[in-house]
């Protein structure tokens, strides 16, 4: 009897940890559903939203303004007006500032994080798009579409400290927290690896099987890059050497790719009205968990790693332009969709 009890005890001891791991994985894989829809109003195009987890604020780019939403209450708490072609937003709570790339002004606007009052404007390259703050260097970086380069800015002083030629159309940026940037070059099907301290290109990698890379996310621990591509694929790359390891099917017209290091979930928001949710089972094995139905045009997204919520801005009656019929884009009835588990 003692022998059987010992065997049973060992067996339970082996099973329980695995059961706990399975429960955690199962919880992270709970299905996403629409939790809330917030009316924003107005017309015009939109681009990258940005989430400030410290202050529970979501910044939404919308043509000539930035709309600020309190993600706890769901209320609109402010608007930054008179921006010229807003694309990217970088809130930096440590500095009490929020930085906005203004594509039509070839500039970065600086605003007070609390009052949203303007603090100044910095000249960047032509048509700045994505913008990111790198805590390791305390610098801002903008992807400049028309000048095919990147502007580096001292975030504290607002001084432009350098320009990095890229040789192509830059899109999203991922950082490793140690002074490295990974940037998608849409028209070259490349990832450019940049030294954020030296302001120099370290590596240039072709993404095998990828056409028009847009979204970029990084698993720092396992050194895996996830690249959302417009040919309905997400490429997985080795961030150490740039080798493309595999591709996974996603939706159409992807624009944002996000990785959650706690749950190892990857999200790709696509303009066809879907979010492809993929789990990183191991650094070399991936499972498609679900395809979340959003709305056509909801191609950009922000993510709250604490609540696991997805934030997608979109015009409810969005219609893309059609050159063959002369149909112009329709942008009306702008809303924010919040999805959660």
C-alpha positions as CSV (number, residue, x, y, z in Angstrom):
1,X,0.0,0.0,0.0
2,X,2.8,2.4,0.9
3,X,4.4,1.7,-2.5
4,X,1.2,2.5,-4.4
5,X,0.7,5.7,-2.4
6,X,4.3,6.8,-3.2
7,X,3.7,6.2,-6.9
8,X,0.5,8.1,-6.7
9,X,2.1,11.0,-4.9
10,X,4.9,11.2,-7.5
11,X,2.4,11.0,-10.4
12,X,0.2,13.8,-8.9
13,X,3.4,15.8,-8.3
14,X,4.3,15.5,-12.0
15,X,0.7,16.2,-13.2
16,X,-0.2,19.3,-11.2
17,X,2.6,21.6,-12.5
18,X,1.7,20.6,-16.1
19,X,-2.0,21.1,-15.3
20,X,-1.2,24.6,-14.0
21,X,0.7,25.4,-17.2
22,X,-2.1,24.1,-19.3
23,X,-4.6,26.2,-17.3
24,X,-2.5,29.4,-17.9
25,X,-2.2,28.6,-21.6
26,X,-5.9,27.9,-21.9
27,X,-6.7,31.2,-20.1
28,X,-4.5,33.2,-22.5
29,X,-6.3,31.5,-25.5
30,X,-9.8,32.5,-24.4
31,X,-11.8,33.9,-27.4
32,X,-11.9,37.6,-28.1
33,X,-15.2,39.4,-28.3
34,X,-16.3,43.0,-28.8
35,X,-16.6,44.6,-25.3
36,X,-17.3,48.2,-26.2
37,X,-17.8,50.6,-29.1
38,X,-17.0,54.3,-28.4
39,X,-18.2,57.0,-30.8
40,X,-15.4,59.3,-31.7
41,X,-17.1,61.3,-34.5
42,X,-15.8,63.3,-37.4
43,X,-14.5,62.1,-40.8
44,X,-11.1,61.5,-42.3
45,X,-8.4,58.8,-42.3
46,X,-6.7,57.3,-39.3
47,X,-3.4,55.6,-38.6
48,X,-1.5,54.2,-35.6
49,X,-3.1,54.4,-32.1
50,X,-0.8,54.4,-29.1
51,X,-1.4,53.1,-25.5
52,X,0.0,54.7,-22.4
53,X,-0.3,51.9,-19.7
54,X,0.9,54.1,-16.8
55,X,-1.9,56.6,-17.3
56,X,-4.5,54.3,-18.9
57,X,-4.8,56.5,-21.9
58,X,-5.3,55.6,-25.6
59,X,-4.1,58.1,-28.2
60,X,-5.9,57.8,-31.5
61,X,-4.6,59.5,-34.7
62,X,-7.5,60.9,-36.8
63,X,-6.5,63.0,-39.8
64,X,-5.8,66.4,-38.3
65,X,-6.3,65.6,-34.6
66,X,-5.4,63.1,-31.8
67,X,-8.3,61.9,-29.7
68,X,-7.5,60.8,-26.1
69,X,-9.6,58.1,-24.4
70,X,-9.4,57.0,-20.8
71,X,-9.4,53.2,-21.2
72,X,-10.7,52.7,-17.6
73,X,-13.8,54.8,-18.0
74,X,-14.1,54.6,-21.8
75,X,-14.6,58.4,-21.9
76,X,-13.0,60.9,-24.3
77,X,-10.8,63.0,-22.0
78,X,-9.2,65.3,-24.6
79,X,-8.3,66.2,-28.1
80,X,-5.2,67.6,-29.7
81,X,-6.3,69.7,-32.6
82,X,-4.7,71.4,-35.6
83,X,-2.2,68.6,-36.3
84,X,-1.2,68.2,-39.9
85,X,-1.7,64.7,-41.1
86,X,-1.3,62.6,-37.9
87,X,0.3,59.2,-38.3
88,X,2.2,58.0,-35.3
89,X,2.0,58.9,-31.6
90,X,4.6,58.3,-28.8
91,X,3.5,59.1,-25.3
92,X,6.5,59.3,-22.9
93,X,5.3,59.4,-19.3
94,X,8.8,59.7,-17.9
95,X,9.2,63.0,-19.7
96,X,5.6,64.2,-19.3
97,X,5.3,64.6,-23.1
98,X,3.6,63.0,-26.0
99,X,5.1,63.2,-29.5
100,X,3.1,63.1,-32.7
101,X,4.4,62.6,-36.3
102,X,2.7,65.1,-38.6
103,X,3.1,63.7,-42.1
104,X,1.9,66.7,-44.0
105,X,4.1,69.1,-42.0
106,X,7.3,67.0,-42.1
107,X,7.5,67.5,-38.4
108,X,7.1,66.0,-34.9
109,X,4.7,67.9,-32.6
110,X,5.4,68.0,-28.9
111,X,2.6,68.2,-26.4
112,X,2.2,68.2,-22.6
113,X,1.0,64.7,-21.5
114,X,-1.4,66.0,-18.9
115,X,-2.8,69.2,-20.4
116,X,-2.3,68.3,-24.1
117,X,-1.0,71.9,-24.6
118,X,1.6,72.3,-27.5
119,X,5.2,72.6,-26.4
120,X,6.9,72.9,-29.7
121,X,7.6,71.3,-33.1
122,X,10.6,69.5,-34.5
123,X,11.5,69.3,-38.1
124,X,11.9,65.7,-39.3
125,X,12.4,64.0,-42.6
126,X,9.7,64.1,-45.3
127,X,6.3,62.5,-44.4
128,X,7.1,61.0,-41.0
129,X,4.9,58.0,-40.4
130,X,5.7,55.6,-37.5
131,X,7.3,57.1,-34.4
132,X,8.8,55.3,-31.4
133,X,10.6,56.2,-28.2
134,X,13.6,54.1,-27.2
135,X,14.2,54.1,-23.5
136,X,17.7,52.7,-23.8
137,X,18.9,55.8,-25.7
138,X,16.2,58.2,-24.6
139,X,15.7,59.0,-28.3
140,X,12.8,59.3,-30.6
141,X,12.9,57.7,-34.1
142,X,10.6,58.5,-37.0
143,X,10.1,56.5,-40.2
144,X,10.0,59.1,-43.0
145,X,8.3,57.8,-46.1
146,X,9.0,60.4,-48.7
147,X,12.7,61.0,-47.8
148,X,13.3,57.2,-47.2
149,X,15.2,57.8,-44.0
150,X,14.8,57.9,-40.2
151,X,15.1,61.0,-38.0
152,X,16.7,60.6,-34.5
153,X,15.7,63.1,-31.9
154,X,16.8,63.7,-28.3
155,X,13.5,63.3,-26.5
156,X,14.5,65.5,-23.6
157,X,15.8,68.5,-25.5
158,X,13.9,68.1,-28.8
159,X,17.1,68.4,-30.8
160,X,17.5,66.4,-34.0
161,X,20.7,64.4,-33.5
162,X,20.9,62.6,-36.8
163,X,19.4,61.2,-39.9
164,X,19.8,57.5,-41.0
165,X,19.4,56.8,-44.8
166,X,17.3,53.7,-45.3
167,X,17.1,53.3,-49.1
168,X,13.4,52.5,-49.1
169,X,9.9,53.2,-47.7
170,X,10.0,52.7,-43.9
171,X,7.1,51.4,-41.9
172,X,6.7,50.0,-38.4
173,X,9.6,49.9,-35.8
174,X,10.3,47.4,-33.0
175,X,12.9,47.9,-30.3
176,X,14.8,45.5,-28.1
177,X,15.3,47.8,-25.1
178,X,19.1,47.6,-25.5
179,X,19.6,50.1,-28.3
180,X,18.6,48.1,-31.3
181,X,15.8,48.9,-33.8
182,X,14.1,46.6,-36.3
183,X,12.4,48.5,-39.1
184,X,10.2,47.2,-42.0
185,X,11.1,48.5,-45.5
186,X,7.8,48.1,-47.4
187,X,9.0,48.5,-51.0
188,X,12.2,46.4,-50.5
189,X,10.6,43.5,-48.5
190,X,13.4,43.9,-45.9
191,X,14.0,44.3,-42.2
192,X,16.7,46.9,-41.4
193,X,18.5,46.4,-38.1
194,X,19.7,49.7,-36.7
195,X,22.1,50.6,-33.9
196,X,20.2,53.3,-32.1
197,X,23.3,54.6,-30.3
198,X,25.6,54.9,-33.3
199,X,22.7,55.8,-35.6
200,X,23.9,53.3,-38.2
201,X,22.5,50.4,-40.1
202,X,23.9,47.2,-38.8
203,X,22.2,44.7,-41.0
204,X,19.8,44.5,-43.9
205,X,17.8,41.3,-44.3
206,X,15.5,40.2,-47.1
207,X,12.2,38.6,-45.7
208,X,11.8,35.4,-47.7
209,X,8.2,35.0,-48.9
210,X,7.1,38.4,-47.7
211,X,5.6,41.1,-49.9
212,X,5.2,44.6,-48.5
213,X,6.1,44.2,-44.8
214,X,4.1,46.5,-42.5
215,X,3.8,45.4,-38.9
216,X,6.9,44.4,-36.8
217,X,7.0,42.9,-33.3
218,X,9.8,41.3,-31.3
219,X,10.1,38.5,-28.8
220,X,13.1,39.7,-27.0
221,X,13.7,36.6,-24.9
222,X,13.7,34.2,-27.8
223,X,15.0,36.6,-30.4
224,X,12.2,36.2,-32.8
225,X,10.8,38.9,-35.2
226,X,7.2,38.8,-36.3
227,X,6.5,40.7,-39.5
228,X,3.1,41.3,-40.9
229,X,3.1,41.2,-44.7
230,X,0.6,42.5,-47.2
231,X,0.5,39.2,-49.1
232,X,-1.5,37.7,-46.2
233,X,1.4,36.2,-44.4
234,X,3.2,36.8,-41.1
235,X,6.9,36.0,-41.4
236,X,8.9,34.7,-38.4
237,X,12.6,35.7,-38.4
238,X,15.6,35.1,-36.3
239,X,16.5,38.5,-34.8
240,X,20.1,37.5,-34.4
241,X,20.9,36.7,-38.1
242,X,17.8,37.8,-40.1
243,X,17.0,34.3,-41.3
244,X,13.3,33.8,-42.3
245,X,12.2,30.7,-40.4
246,X,8.6,30.3,-41.6
247,X,5.5,32.1,-42.7
248,X,2.0,31.8,-41.3
249,X,-1.3,32.8,-43.0
250,X,-3.0,36.0,-41.7
251,X,-5.7,38.4,-43.0
252,X,-5.5,40.9,-45.9
253,X,-4.0,44.4,-45.7
254,X,-2.2,44.0,-42.3
255,X,-0.8,47.2,-40.8
256,X,0.0,46.4,-37.1
257,X,1.7,43.4,-35.5
258,X,1.9,43.1,-31.7
259,X,3.5,40.5,-29.4
260,X,2.6,39.9,-25.7
261,X,5.7,38.4,-23.9
262,X,3.6,37.2,-21.0
263,X,1.1,35.1,-23.0
264,X,3.3,34.7,-26.1
265,X,0.4,35.7,-28.2
266,X,0.9,37.5,-31.5
267,X,-1.8,39.8,-33.0
268,X,-2.0,41.0,-36.6
269,X,-4.7,43.6,-37.3
270,X,-5.8,43.6,-41.0
271,X,-7.9,45.9,-43.2
272,X,-10.2,43.1,-44.3
273,X,-11.8,43.3,-40.8
274,X,-9.9,40.6,-39.0
275,X,-7.3,40.2,-36.3
276,X,-5.2,37.0,-36.7
277,X,-4.3,35.6,-33.2
278,X,-1.3,33.3,-33.2
279,X,0.4,31.6,-30.2
280,X,4.1,31.0,-30.0
281,X,4.2,27.5,-28.6
282,X,8.0,27.5,-28.8
283,X,10.5,29.7,-30.6
284,X,10.0,27.5,-33.7
285,X,6.4,26.3,-33.4
286,X,3.3,28.4,-33.8
287,X,-0.5,27.8,-33.6
288,X,-3.3,30.0,-35.1
289,X,-5.7,30.4,-32.3
290,X,-8.5,32.4,-33.8
291,X,-9.5,35.0,-36.4
292,X,-11.3,37.8,-34.6
293,X,-14.0,39.6,-36.8
294,X,-13.7,43.4,-36.5
295,X,-14.8,45.8,-39.2
296,X,-13.4,46.5,-42.7
297,X,-10.7,49.1,-42.6
298,X,-9.6,48.3,-39.0
299,X,-6.0,47.7,-39.9
300,X,-4.3,49.5,-37.0
301,X,-4.3,48.5,-33.4
302,X,-3.0,49.2,-29.9
303,X,-2.8,46.6,-27.1
304,X,-3.0,46.7,-23.3
305,X,-0.8,43.9,-21.9
306,X,-2.4,44.2,-18.5
307,X,-6.0,43.7,-19.5
308,X,-5.2,41.9,-22.8
309,X,-7.6,44.3,-24.6
310,X,-7.3,45.3,-28.3
311,X,-8.1,48.8,-29.4
312,X,-9.0,49.3,-33.1
313,X,-10.1,52.7,-34.6
314,X,-12.2,52.5,-37.7
315,X,-14.9,54.3,-39.7
316,X,-18.1,52.1,-39.4
317,X,-19.1,52.9,-43.0
318,X,-15.6,52.8,-44.4
319,X,-15.3,52.2,-48.1
320,X,-11.9,52.1,-49.8
321,X,-11.2,54.2,-52.9
322,X,-11.7,52.3,-56.2
323,X,-9.8,53.8,-59.1
324,X,-11.6,51.6,-61.7
325,X,-15.0,53.2,-60.8
326,X,-13.8,56.6,-59.6
327,X,-15.2,55.8,-56.1
328,X,-13.6,58.0,-53.5
329,X,-12.8,56.7,-50.0
330,X,-15.6,57.1,-47.4
331,X,-14.5,57.8,-43.9
332,X,-17.6,58.7,-41.9
333,X,-18.9,57.6,-38.5
334,X,-15.5,57.1,-36.7
335,X,-15.5,54.8,-33.7
336,X,-13.1,52.9,-31.4
337,X,-13.7,49.2,-31.1
338,X,-12.5,47.5,-27.8
339,X,-12.1,43.7,-27.9
340,X,-11.3,41.5,-24.9
341,X,-11.5,38.0,-23.5
